[in-house]
């Protein structure tokens, strides 16, 4: 029975989030063309990522976020354990 629930959740997540992704990408692109350093772009991306994670019931635990200095540059590398790596980065990291 859990398999059926997972299948339904996956279907609903994609049915909802594929159009949301298209709209969010359009908004981010249009905003970035006008003002590429707009904080609104970051806000939209973070909300988009959080919505994917929430709908898919992905639990994310972040340890050490207080050590990140937003004024510095970082190279962030993921080991790609799932398809949610990109969303996890956007949702969890303040860079």
Buried (B, 14 or more C-beta within 10 A) or exposed (E): EEEEEEEEEEEEBBEEBEEBBEEBEEBBEEBEEEEEEEEEBBEBBBBBBBBBBEBBEBEEEEEEEEEBEEEEEEEEEEEEEEEBEEBBBBBBBEE
